[in-house]
Amino acid sequence: TDQQAAAATAERLRAAVATRQIEYADTYLTVTVSIGVVSYPEDGETVETLTRLADRALYAAKRSGRNQVSGPPAGP
């Protein structure tokens, strides 16, 4: 899918996870996720390139405060 649709899907997944509570040992836990999104072929044409860029986008989301979706980084 294209970048916009991929980001929208990732955002729905992020929001769904964030609204769930997990009961464990009489305690309720909240879980959040950070997601890096890239698209083929806009962001790269090889598995290696797409994986590297998705990883960079994931860590950008974490550095920006976590619990968010981040797209591909600018530049090579």
DRENDO-1510 file (C-alpha; in Angstrom, 1 decimal, always signed):
<recs>
REC; n; res; u; v; w
REC; 1; THR; +0.0; +0.0; +0.0 .
REC; 2; ASP; +1.1; +3.6; -0.3 .
REC; 3; GLN; +2.7; +5.6; +2.6 .
REC; 4; GLN; -0.5; +7.4; +3.5 .
REC; 5; ALA; -2.6; +4.2; +3.8 .
REC; 6; ALA; +0.2; +2.4; +5.6 .
REC; 7; ALA; +0.5; +5.2; +8.1 .
REC; 8; ALA; -3.2; +5.2; +8.7 .
REC; 9; THR; -3.3; +1.5; +9.3 .
REC; 10; ALA; -0.4; +1.7; +11.7 .
REC; 11; GLU; -2.1; +4.6; +13.5 .
REC; 12; ARG; -5.3; +2.5; +14.0 .
REC; 13; LEU; -3.2; -0.4; +15.3 .
REC; 14; ARG; -1.3; +1.9; +17.7 .
REC; 15; ALA; -4.5; +3.4; +19.0 .
REC; 16; ALA; -6.1; +0.0; +19.5 .
REC; 17; VAL; -3.2; -1.2; +21.5 .
REC; 18; ALA; -3.1; +1.9; +23.6 .
REC; 19; THR; -6.8; +1.6; +24.6 .
REC; 20; ARG; -6.5; -2.0; +25.8 .
REC; 21; GLN; -5.7; -2.8; +29.4 .
REC; 22; ILE; -4.1; -6.1; +30.3 .
REC; 23; GLU; -4.9; -7.7; +33.7 .
REC; 24; TYR; -1.9; -9.4; +35.3 .
REC; 25; ALA; -1.6; -10.4; +39.0 .
REC; 26; ASP; -4.5; -8.2; +40.1 .
REC; 27; THR; -3.0; -5.2; +38.3 .
REC; 28; TYR; -4.0; -3.5; +35.1 .
REC; 29; LEU; -1.3; -2.7; +32.6 .
REC; 30; THR; -1.4; -0.3; +29.7 .
REC; 31; VAL; +0.8; -1.1; +26.7 .
REC; 32; THR; +1.9; +1.3; +24.0 .
REC; 33; VAL; +3.7; +0.7; +20.7 .
REC; 34; SER; +5.9; +2.8; +18.4 .
REC; 35; ILE; +5.7; +2.0; +14.7 .
REC; 36; GLY; +8.0; +2.8; +11.9 .
REC; 37; VAL; +6.3; +2.9; +8.5 .
REC; 38; VAL; +7.9; +2.7; +5.0 .
REC; 39; SER; +6.4; +1.8; +1.6 .
REC; 40; TYR; +7.5; +0.0; -1.5 .
REC; 41; PRO; +8.6; +1.3; -3.9 .
REC; 42; GLU; +8.4; +4.9; -2.7 .
REC; 43; ASP; +10.9; +4.5; +0.1 .
REC; 44; GLY; +13.1; +1.7; -1.4 .
REC; 45; GLU; +13.1; -1.3; -3.6 .
REC; 46; THR; +15.0; -3.9; -1.6 .
REC; 47; VAL; +14.2; -5.7; +1.6 .
REC; 48; GLU; +17.4; -4.5; +3.1 .
REC; 49; THR; +16.7; -0.8; +2.3 .
REC; 50; LEU; +13.1; -1.0; +3.5 .
REC; 51; THR; +14.1; -2.8; +6.7 .
REC; 52; ARG; +16.8; -0.3; +7.4 .
REC; 53; LEU; +14.5; +2.7; +6.8 .
REC; 54; ALA; +11.6; +1.2; +8.9 .
REC; 55; ASP; +14.1; +0.6; +11.7 .
REC; 56; ARG; +15.2; +4.2; +11.6 .
REC; 57; ALA; +11.6; +5.4; +11.5 .
REC; 58; LEU; +10.8; +3.2; +14.5 .
REC; 59; TYR; +13.6; +4.6; +16.6 .
REC; 60; ALA; +12.6; +8.2; +15.5 .
REC; 61; ALA; +9.2; +7.5; +17.0 .
REC; 62; LYS; +10.7; +6.2; +20.2 .
REC; 63; ARG; +13.0; +9.3; +20.5 .
REC; 64; SER; +10.0; +11.6; +19.9 .
REC; 65; GLY; +8.2; +10.3; +22.9 .
REC; 66; ARG; +7.1; +6.8; +22.0 .
REC; 67; ASN; +3.5; +5.6; +21.4 .
REC; 68; GLN; +3.4; +7.0; +17.9 .
REC; 69; VAL; +3.8; +6.3; +14.2 .
REC; 70; SER; +6.8; +7.7; +12.3 .
REC; 71; GLY; +7.3; +7.7; +8.6 .
REC; 72; PRO; +10.6; +7.3; +6.7 .
REC; 73; PRO; +13.5; +9.5; +7.6 .
REC; 74; ALA; +14.4; +12.3; +5.3 .
REC; 75; GLY; +17.5; +11.9; +3.2 .
REC; 76; PRO; +19.5; +8.7; +2.4 .
</recs>
